[in-house]
């Protein structure tokens, strides 16, 4: 079996380093301060390796032959003798094309436009099937955060290929959605539209319309009711804390600390 | 012991038990009275085998005649076919039978004679070599192996297909079936089995060509329990149906192969992932599994040993990508059928993160035969790097459409011109597409290459699962690339950017070229995108998706250039890029084209050469096909 503590020697952009076997190329590069762009990668979530902007050029000598190939840095585990070029001409050329493909889906995304500038990608060189209306690059961060961290599993992908979409099952509102908006928070292109109305929070993409609870002290919104209910289930806190907005919560807490003389 | 459904069957525990079933099978295959077996695989049924079966059933109901069904013999083009077993004689195969011809044939068969019409040939000793019987050769009827289509074939995987009744386990046993498994359980350690498969040089027949023995060895050594074996029967390449023939014609061989594989790696649980679009195969497999269980050849304590193994059927939901191993496993788990990265191999962490061996139908079907004859015999067939045989479905512009099993290393020319009988209608050969939608098109100057894994890769195509589409001079290679890309765009799972967006862009460019809107630089852009898709895609579907584009550019670049620069389609396929014109001095003004034109686009009086009004012409090609004087050309 693989020994995780075993160190291997690798070379990234001509820098030699010894690093635990099994570390991903992305982690290794970051530990050396070398930048590799990512979009579908998030430290807190499982890897998905779908956006492919983190591709790098790798080579390894086996039986006297040097094999060179392109692979995604976010998932590729380092092995003894691996030589990595994070920004070779081949990588630059292909990364540029990938960014142009992604731009065709989300032409106005600041994150993408920033990458485009960095790698000389042109907006508008390609046209996606929805002409960029969805703004979604199908990185699946929203799906993973909802499944893995929030553990709601309210969204997933439907259809195949260019018709693929992130949706709720059958496109109907799901009672498992607590309106936490973590999906919108992790979305790199701002494709998830969260709208705060007077007494309601809507996440348009998921057809979610959730009632908001207001602070019993100051009347400011605290959050969606279902969200607070979920917190109640998961955390063991004094009941009244759930009915307060963050500011009022702090006030009460301070009082509580003073009284107990802490 | 009876083998009727409602009777508990005696489980097969020993060689003696198996011999008893073999004898029963022999009597089923070669009964004492006249037997007619209709080839009723999907291809047969499509050409009316059901009707033939019902007709014969009606004709013979009061007579001492046995009616059976069989799978497909391979020459699908000449179906419906029946195998006629007159006691004491080699079976004779009749092709293209109809209810009319049968009215004549059946009485002659009853009287023990053969009407010499529609005869494909007689099946010789190779179809009963395991049995202690002697049959006479019906006089004046050639051996089927003398037929050009069968002559150069070497049947290992398809040896039973089209001959035995696929629903009868005893017929499979009569052909030597399950003796390999018995031999393995009695005399082999798991390591011995793996060694045997390693030495045989068997490589995965699903397309990848990975050495099967190596896969098994790694899985055997992997930590984790339970271990799984999977049979990939999600055959989805357009025009390919090799696996279907085995599933419908000789399904027990797949089960026996999987059981041997399970014993080798230490697994007790297997899955067959079969596409739902193969309802007959699914039904056949269900029967196969329940028959094997009933005879103690699947389930607890197989052959009375302490080895247990069972198989479940999983039906695929129609996604081509689920033929990719990791997507297939995700699908069995009930997840979205998307591939994942394979830096940790499926032999270590496959189905449910457990060590898993996945092989294709044809690979599994090879296993019992390797054990029966020993690897020494198997390695005699094939080339240095590709041992054994490969089944291809030979389709397209070819005289003999059908399934062929060839020894690896045969020349492409032999396959197309000797086995396939060449190009029909006096047309010229243009290219052959191998390897399924992500394969490549091979031009005429490579016809003398050998067909094996490595040679096909060298010319920019691949073995794939065995689709072989022959194209004649009237095929437009840009349009061919466009067609395969349209398939791949539909079938990409959409997970990674290069495959999802890249193949779509390739398709859009090809579409624009075929519509006459090609621009300077399009070929270069196609190449640039293709390189990126090959390099950066996540799974093999994406990595090979540009092959149809790259191989057609490589061998038919001038055709692309004519489309883009001259706005002409030399093959006359892309409607925007040619016109139908009447050749004045050939036109006899017979008026036939004018009469048939649905657009009233043809003008002309009696005795005056006709003329096509291009503004009204929709290029349907009816005039071109009805003209008796070759007076209409595509320019």
Interface residues (C-beta under 8 A of the other chain):
Chain A: X1 X47 X48 X49 X50 X51 X52 X53 X55 X69 X70 X72 X75 X76 X77 X90 X93 X94 X97 X98 X101 X102 X104 X105 X126 X127 X128 X129 X137 X138 X156 X157 X159 X160 X161 X162 X163 X164
Chain B: X223 X319 X321 X336 X340 X341 X343 X489 X490 X491 X492 X493 X494 X495 X496 X497 X498 X500 X501 X502 X503 X504 X505 X508 X528 X529 X531 X532 X535 X536 X537 X538
